[in-house]
């Protein structure tokens, strides 16, 4: 007989595995949805409204049912849905329960659902019973209604899930949920609206995950901006739609067009300034809120004195909308007073940050010499930077498109880095700008708020010098360049640009201009220097000269000071070579520079980090995908990845450099600001001519 080998099943894909694990961790939610569908089929509510069923009175919950002794309706009504069209919405609302079960387990999810549902049902009945004893006609009508559906429980789960979100999305989601429920209650006021708000307020009280005062200045401004825009939109909607809330009924277009138009116009004028923290916008909005609140108070007095019909004739509009919007404006005014310290920014395109007068480049260089710095500290002292004085040092930054981009780590003693980071963020936010850090090390990454995001933008390539020796097989290409240079008579010289004769300086300028001209884009700035920065007397120039006196290539090296004022290392900036000259001139120049620095006692040299050349792991996120796309687009022009591979010949160790930003909401502005920082003089025609116009980001 022939042995039959067992057939192994094909390997399961990672996506299938993740899907199965997710389903297994949300099984109680799936069972709950299944129960709703089963009850819908059994009762026929999946295809016809339950509101017309004879069983409504015996199954629906509400104050009339409880007064009649039908306490079981709190459970039976939860399992029913009033109309077939509401099934999709109800099922989608269970995503909150699924998320809660996935994060905290099925017991917690079930507890929140049923406690929230029962609290909403019985709490609404109790509240309306108490309000029905007042003159409120709305409360009397709402108290006579009954309802079905699991909305209270599902919203309680959504609220609990919102509390699990990371900052700042947790506060944003909380306010979105609360604002939606408050608006529906104020203007439509159905029994279900009361129950839904009570369920969410219960979770808010129990979990205490909404802490607006603990949010950043930026978040407080953003909340004010979104709230103001939402308030204007709501005013327009309720003007055109019928309402039936606690303050009474209104027909379409029965409100005051003049009042709402004036509100909307002022909102359009001040909204963006409020987002940027302008004090005048805060005052304008506060006065607008005060006017609306006072109007509401006067309306109440008129209605008490002459009655609602006569009040409507006096103000030539339905007072219902004015009263409801006054409540919203009251909430807005209270919030503005609560976070008033967030609105202190000055007016102007170029904000002054930190203690004045601001330091200049000379003071920044003196601080670096005295306190030491990192591989990019000397870059931070270039004249294209602005400087903010902090209590512990100096932060170098550029302001582009409303974004303050800090370069590298703060200058000054390392012990004060965290303080400088905090002061920079606070100063930038109070000025109405967006803060971020570019090419920051792990130390600065640890100093920013825990809610900030980070992306690796480069790998700093560091060569340790004390034990450096170009021996062994792995150094073959470097030794070959040194030996070939000796045979061909190429001379190495470590000098200063200003010390070179005019003829050599002219050759260096010609090589740089040729390098720029071949790329169709101007020289990049911000972290990448030019010959102007190489004129600094602290910067050294490594030059390779042929026997005929021609410059074959050159490098510029920036000092890295230690805390004792001694140069501990050198950072590579410019790399230029002459076309048709000595072939391996870059390897030769770096090798000769390394040996010279080693003999002088330097501890390391940094070959700098090639921007956009980091190898991201799979699934690193949208920003990583965007960085890789941008790297592919710029590779034919600047060759960042090729440069990164070239530097690996010197077997460096790598230290990651990060882009630090508050959250994804800032990315569009930050990306635009970085583009202008690196290419301040590039035109759209130059970018298109370099081939960028033909590229599109990948769809993933």
ABEGO torsion letter per residue (X at the ends): XBBBBBBBBBBBBAAAAAAAAAAAAAAAAAAAAAAAAAAAAAAGAAABBAAABAAAAAABBEAAAAAAGBAAAAAAAAABBABAAAAAAAAAAAAAAAAAAAAAEAAAAAAAAAAAAAAAAAAAAAAAAAAAABABAAAAAAAABBBBEAAAAAAAAAAAAAAABBOAAAAAAAAAAAAAAAAAAAAAGBAAAAAAAAAAAAAAAAAGABBAAABBAAAAAAAAAAAAAAAAAAAAAAAABBBBBAAEBBBBGABBAAAAAAAAAAAAAAAAAAAAGBAAAAAAAAAAAAAAAAAAAAAAAAAAAAEAAAAAAAAGBBAAAAAAAAAAAAAAAAAAAAAAAABABBBEABBBBEBOBBBBAAAAAAAAAAAEBBAAAAAAABAABBBBBBAAEBBBBBBBGGBBBBBEBBBEBAAAAAAAAAAAAAAAAAAGBBBBBBGBBAAAAAABBAABBBBBABBBBBBBAAABBBBEAAAAAAAAAAAAAAAAGBBBBBBBAAABBAAAAAAAAAAAAAAAAAAGBBBBBGABBBAAAAABAABBBBBBBBAAGBBAEBBBBBBBBBAAGBBABBBBBBBBBBBGBBAAAAAAAAAAAAAAAAAAGBABBBAEBBBGABBBBBGAEAAAAAAAAAAAAAAAAAGAAAAAAAAAAAGBBBBBBBBBBABAAAAAAAAAAAAAAABAABBAAAAAAAGAAABBBBBX
